[in-house]
Amino acid sequence: MIAFPEKRRLVQSLSKALLFYFLLSHTTLQAQTYKPSLDMRVLYTPETVRVGGRTIVYYELLLTNFSSDTISIQSLRIVTARDSVFVASFTSDDLQRRFAYVPTVATESDAGIVLNPGSTGVLYIETTVDKTMTLIRHILEGAVLKKGKRSLIQVQDEGTTVNSREPVVLGAPLRGGPWVAIYDPAWVRGHRRVIYTMDGKARIPGRFAIDFMLVNDNGQYTKANEDVVANWYGYSADVLSVANGMVVTVRDEFTESKTISAHPVVPAEKATGNYIVLDIGNNRFAFYEHLKPGSIRVKVGQKIKKGDVIASLGFTGQTTGPHLHFHVANRNSPLGAEGIPFVFESFNLLGVYNDLGKMGQQRWENINENNGRAQKIMNERPLPNAVIQFMMN
């Protein structure tokens, strides 16, 4: 047992220690300086997908300037969060091509990306990763611009988890070909860059969307006058179920104009035109859009099998020509869902349009070996603007 005098001295010592700790902590907190700066966060958890023999991750980095100063961004490095292994880097010019202001504004500067006080923008990232990389970190470098002076800054995030689940493997949405798989992450007005705010949250339903357009062996997409909808090669083609599942939404109320020039201007809420949504399991929903009026062969609640004909390719909704819009999302909502990756179990790669403006005017570019013969691709997403042929099992 501790004697009373000793106990008193012990209490006094502990009290002094606690007081010292309090004063030290309070002084430390008072000494810390807070500088409003750049908020950096990922819009949706990145998921990987196999494209062109590489594992690619697509995601968006949301940037908001909470300071009272203008901030320019010069470079971005991506490293693994645990051991700082290099993943990718982007310079000022490349970042500008990947960047969009929210809302879109026309701003250019020799200083690179410039975020004025209170402004927000999005960096659209796609890069090759190793499947073992489950946590990545972003390091932005730039400068604070104040009264004609530049002060260099570096901003790092805490780390972003990469979802390692495998993308869903799907059957063919269409028969045969050649089909041009039209998409490009870099397009300013592409599906990837259209953000919808529904239920209080910003989402990108078309993050992995592909538009399929049929061409002939010369790369032409019409057989005669291209203003006539019925002259387009893909028009009325059978649309197929990509998996076993259940029909959860059908919309078949839109009519079609007989010519491209007579097609009406369609608002965002009607962009899909006639469409079908299939629940293919595990919170994955397959969307088929721009379907031909009166062609839908299924109804809500109906169970379907992979390969079933469900509708015909048409010209309804927000479109400039007959094609099939296809994507997979995590909710049964055309605008209020996140687009998630998918791959096709097999297709033949015939070539690619590096310049999509040449489609309709000339044959695609050959990128295959073996004298240009088709290359069989399995469990991958087509390359941007690839020309493919679906082979039915």
C-alpha positions in Angstrom: 0.0 0.0 0.0 1.3 3.5 -0.8 1.7 5.8 2.2 -0.4 9.0 2.2 2.5 11.5 1.6 3.8 9.3 -1.3 0.3 9.0 -2.7 -0.2 12.8 -2.6 3.2 13.3 -4.4 2.1 10.8 -7.1 -1.2 12.5 -7.7 0.6 15.9 -7.9 3.1 14.4 -10.5 0.3 12.9 -12.6 -1.6 16.3 -12.5 1.5 18.1 -13.7 2.0 15.5 -16.4 -1.6 15.9 -17.6 -1.4 19.7 -17.5 1.8 19.6 -19.5 0.2 17.2 -22.0 -2.8 19.5 -22.3 -0.7 22.6 -22.8 1.5 20.8 -25.4 -1.5 19.5 -27.3 -3.3 22.8 -27.2 -0.1 24.6 -28.3 0.4 22.1 -31.2 -3.2 22.6 -32.4 -2.8 26.3 -32.2 0.5 26.1 -34.1 -1.1 24.2 -37.0 -2.0 26.4 -39.9 -5.0 25.6 -42.1 -4.9 26.6 -45.7 -8.0 26.0 -47.8 -6.9 24.2 -50.9 -7.8 21.6 -53.4 -10.4 18.9 -52.7 -9.6 15.8 -54.7 -11.9 12.7 -54.7 -12.9 9.9 -57.0 -16.4 10.1 -58.4 -17.0 6.3 -58.4 -14.9 3.3 -57.2 -12.6 2.3 -60.2 -13.1 -1.1 -61.8 -10.8 -2.8 -64.2 -11.6 -4.2 -67.6 -9.6 -6.0 -70.3 -9.0 -4.1 -73.5 -6.5 -4.9 -76.2 -4.7 -7.4 -74.1 -4.2 -4.9 -71.2 -6.0 -4.4 -67.9 -7.4 -0.9 -67.9 -9.0 1.1 -65.1 -11.5 3.9 -66.0 -12.5 6.5 -63.4 -13.0 10.2 -62.8 -11.2 12.5 -60.4 -13.4 15.4 -59.1 -11.4 18.5 -58.2 -12.8 21.5 -56.3 -10.9 24.6 -55.3 -11.9 25.6 -51.8 -9.3 28.3 -51.4 -9.6 32.0 -52.2 -6.7 31.8 -54.6 -6.5 30.6 -58.2 -4.8 27.1 -58.5 -3.2 25.8 -61.7 -2.5 22.1 -62.1 0.6 21.0 -64.0 0.9 17.2 -63.5 -0.6 14.1 -62.0 1.2 11.0 -60.8 -0.5 7.8 -59.8 1.3 5.4 -57.5 0.4 2.4 -55.4 -0.7 3.7 -51.9 1.3 1.2 -49.9 4.7 1.2 -51.5 4.6 4.1 -54.0 5.2 1.9 -57.1 4.7 3.9 -60.3 1.4 3.4 -62.1 1.1 6.3 -64.5 1.8 10.0 -65.0 0.2 12.8 -67.0 1.7 16.1 -68.0 -0.1 19.4 -68.4 -1.1 18.9 -72.1 -2.4 15.5 -71.5 -4.3 16.6 -68.4 -6.0 19.4 -70.4 -7.3 16.9 -72.9 -8.7 14.8 -70.0 -10.2 17.7 -68.1 -13.7 19.3 -68.2 -15.1 22.1 -66.0 -18.3 21.7 -64.1 -20.3 23.3 -65.5 -18.6 23.4 -68.9 -16.9 26.8 -69.4 -14.5 28.0 -72.1 -11.2 28.7 -70.2 -7.7 28.4 -71.6 -4.4 29.2 -70.0 -0.7 28.7 -70.6 -0.6 27.8 -66.9 -2.4 24.5 -67.6 -5.6 23.6 -65.9 -6.8 26.6 -64.0 -9.3 26.4 -61.1 -10.6 29.7 -59.9 -11.8 30.0 -56.3 -14.9 27.8 -55.8 -14.7 26.2 -59.2 -14.9 22.4 -59.9 -13.7 20.2 -62.7 -13.3 16.5 -63.6 -10.2 14.6 -64.7 -11.2 11.6 -66.8 -8.6 8.9 -66.2 -8.0 5.6 -68.0 -4.7 3.8 -67.5 -3.1 0.4 -67.5 -2.8 -1.3 -64.1 -1.6 -4.5 -62.6 -4.4 -6.7 -61.2 -2.6 -6.7 -57.8 -2.9 -3.0 -57.5 -5.9 -2.6 -55.1 -5.1 0.8 -53.6 -3.7 3.7 -55.6 -2.8 7.3 -54.6 -2.9 10.5 -56.6 -0.3 13.2 -56.4 -1.2 16.5 -58.1 1.5 19.2 -58.6 0.8 22.8 -59.6 0.9 26.3 -58.3 -1.1 28.9 -56.4 -1.5 32.1 -58.5 -1.7 35.2 -56.3 -1.0 38.8 -57.2 1.2 37.8 -60.1 3.3 35.3 -58.1 3.4 31.5 -58.3 3.9 29.3 -55.3 4.4 25.6 -56.1 2.1 23.2 -54.3 1.6 19.4 -54.1 -1.7 17.8 -53.2 -2.0 14.1 -52.3 -5.0 12.0 -51.5 -5.3 9.3 -48.9 -5.7 6.5 -51.4 -8.4 5.1 -53.7 -9.5 1.5 -53.7 -9.6 -0.3 -57.0 -12.5 -2.8 -57.2 -10.9 -6.1 -58.1 -14.0 -8.0 -59.1 -14.1 -9.4 -62.6 -16.4 -7.6 -65.1 -19.4 -9.6 -66.3 -18.9 -11.7 -69.3 -21.6 -11.3 -71.9 -22.8 -12.9 -75.1 -23.3 -11.0 -78.4 -25.9 -8.3 -78.4 -26.1 -8.6 -82.2 -25.4 -11.1 -84.9 -22.5 -11.1 -87.4 -20.9 -7.9 -88.6 -18.9 -6.0 -89.4 -20.0 -3.8 -86.5 -18.1 -0.7 -85.5 -17.9 -0.5 -81.7 -18.2 3.3 -81.4 -16.8 4.9 -78.3 -13.7 6.8 -77.2 -12.9 7.9 -73.6 -11.3 11.1 -75.0 -14.4 12.4 -76.8 -15.5 15.7 -75.2 -19.2 14.8 -76.0 -18.9 11.1 -75.6 -21.0 8.9 -73.2 -18.1 8.8 -70.7 -18.3 12.6 -70.1 -22.1 13.0 -69.6 -22.8 13.4 -65.9 -26.4 13.2 -64.7 -27.4 14.3 -61.2 -30.3 12.2 -59.9 -31.5 11.7 -56.3 -28.9 14.1 -55.1 -25.9 12.3 -56.6 -23.8 12.8 -59.7 -23.4 9.6 -61.8 -22.1 8.5 -65.2 -24.4 5.8 -66.6 -22.7 5.6 -70.0 -19.1 5.3 -68.6 -18.6 2.0 -70.6 -21.3 2.5 -73.2 -20.8 1.3 -76.8 -22.7 2.3 -79.9 -22.8 -0.4 -82.5 -23.2 0.5 -86.2 -23.2 -2.0 -89.1 -21.0 -1.3 -92.1 -20.3 -3.3 -95.3 -16.9 -4.6 -96.4 -16.0 -1.1 -97.7 -16.8 0.6 -94.5 -20.1 2.2 -95.8 -23.0 2.3 -93.4 -25.8 3.0 -96.0 -26.7 1.3 -99.2 -28.0 4.5 -100.9 -29.2 7.9 -99.8 -28.1 8.1 -96.2 -30.9 10.5 -95.3 -33.3 7.5 -95.6 -33.4 5.6 -92.4 -34.3 2.3 -94.1 -31.1 2.5 -96.2 -28.8 2.1 -93.2 -27.3 -1.4 -93.0 -28.0 -2.0 -89.4 -31.6 -0.8 -89.4 -34.0 -3.5 -88.2 -31.2 -6.0 -87.3 -32.1 -8.4 -84.5 -31.1 -7.4 -81.0 -30.1 -10.3 -78.7 -30.1 -11.0 -75.0 -26.5 -11.0 -73.8 -27.2 -13.2 -70.8 -29.9 -15.2 -69.0 -32.0 -12.8 -67.0 -35.3 -11.0 -66.5 -36.9 -8.1 -68.3 -37.4 -5.3 -65.7 -38.2 -2.3 -68.0 -39.7 -1.8 -71.4 -40.4 1.5 -73.1 -42.0 1.4 -76.6 -43.8 4.7 -77.1 -41.5 6.6 -79.5 -42.1 6.8 -83.2 -39.5 7.2 -85.9 -39.1 9.6 -88.7 -38.4 8.1 -92.1 -35.5 10.4 -92.7 -32.5 11.4 -90.7 -33.2 15.1 -91.4 -36.7 14.9 -90.0 -35.6 13.5 -86.7 -36.7 15.7 -83.8 -34.5 17.3 -81.1 -34.8 15.0 -78.1 -34.2 16.2 -74.5 -32.0 14.2 -72.0 -35.0 12.5 -70.3 -36.0 11.0 -73.6 -32.5 10.3 -74.9 -32.9 6.5 -74.7 -35.8 6.3 -77.1 -37.5 2.9 -77.0 -35.4 0.7 -74.7 -35.2 -2.5 -72.7 -33.5 -3.2 -69.4 -32.5 -6.8 -68.4 -31.6 -7.8 -64.9 -28.7 -10.1 -65.4 -27.9 -10.7 -61.7 -25.5 -9.4 -59.1 -26.8 -5.8 -59.4 -26.0 -5.6 -63.0 -28.5 -4.3 -65.6 -28.1 -4.4 -69.4 -29.5 -1.5 -71.3 -30.5 -1.6 -75.0 -31.5 1.8 -76.4 -32.8 3.4 -79.6 -35.0 0.4 -80.5 -37.3 0.3 -83.5 -41.0 1.1 -82.7 -43.2 -2.0 -82.3 -40.2 -4.4 -82.5 -39.9 -5.2 -78.8 -40.8 -8.9 -78.3 -40.5 -9.1 -74.5 -42.5 -7.8 -71.5 -41.7 -6.8 -67.9 -41.3 -9.9 -65.7 -40.4 -12.2 -68.6 -37.4 -14.5 -68.1 -35.1 -14.7 -71.1 -32.1 -16.7 -72.2 -28.8 -15.6 -73.7 -29.2 -15.3 -77.5 -33.0 -14.7 -77.5 -34.2 -12.1 -80.0 -35.7 -9.3 -77.9 -36.1 -6.4 -80.3 -34.8 -4.7 -83.5 -32.3 -2.0 -84.0 -33.9 1.4 -84.7 -33.7 5.1 -84.8 -35.5 6.6 -81.7 -34.4 8.9 -79.0 -31.2 11.1 -78.9 -29.3 9.8 -82.0 -28.0 10.9 -85.3 -28.4 7.6 -87.1 -29.7 4.0 -86.6 -27.5 2.1 -84.1 -27.7 0.1 -80.9 -26.6 1.8 -77.7 -25.6 -0.8 -75.2 -24.2 -0.5 -71.6 -24.3 -2.2 -68.2 -25.1 -0.3 -65.0 -25.6 -1.0 -61.3 -29.2 0.1 -61.1 -32.4 0.0 -63.2 -32.3 3.6 -64.1 -31.2 5.1 -67.5 -29.8 8.3 -65.9 -29.5 7.5 -62.2 -27.0 4.7 -62.3 -23.3 4.1 -62.5 -21.9 2.5 -65.7 -19.9 -0.6 -64.9 -17.5 -2.6 -67.1 -18.4 -5.6 -69.2 -16.6 -7.9 -71.7 -17.8 -10.1 -74.5 -17.1 -13.8 -74.3 -15.8 -13.8 -77.9 -15.7 -11.7 -81.1 -13.5 -11.5 -84.2 -11.4 -8.3 -84.5 -11.3 -7.2 -88.1 -9.6 -3.7 -87.7 -10.1 -0.3 -86.3 -11.0 3.3 -87.3 -8.3 5.5 -85.8 -10.1 8.4 -87.4 -13.8 7.7 -87.1 -14.5 10.5 -89.6 -13.4 8.0 -92.3 -16.1 5.5 -91.5 -18.6 5.6 -94.4 -15.9 6.8 -96.8 -13.4 4.0 -96.7 -12.5 0.6 -95.2 -11.2 0.4 -91.7 -7.5 0.1 -90.9 -6.0 -3.4 -90.5 -4.3 -4.0 -87.2 -4.0 -7.8 -87.4 -1.1 -9.9 -88.3 -1.4 -13.1 -90.5 -2.2 -11.1 -93.7 -5.0 -9.2 -92.2 -7.1 -12.2 -91.2 -9.5 -11.7 -88.3 -8.2 -12.2 -84.8 -10.4 -14.0 -82.3 -10.7 -12.1 -79.0 -12.1 -13.7 -75.9 -13.3 -12.1 -72.6 -12.4 -8.5 -73.6 -14.0 -5.2 -74.3 -13.5 -4.0 -77.9 -10.9 -1.4 -78.6 -12.2 2.1 -79.2 -13.8 2.2 -82.7 -12.8 -1.4 -83.4 -14.5 -3.2 -86.2 -15.7 -6.6 -85.0 -17.8 -9.6 -86.0 -19.8 -11.5 -83.4 -19.6 -15.3 -83.8 -22.7 -17.1 -82.5 -22.1 -20.3 -80.5 
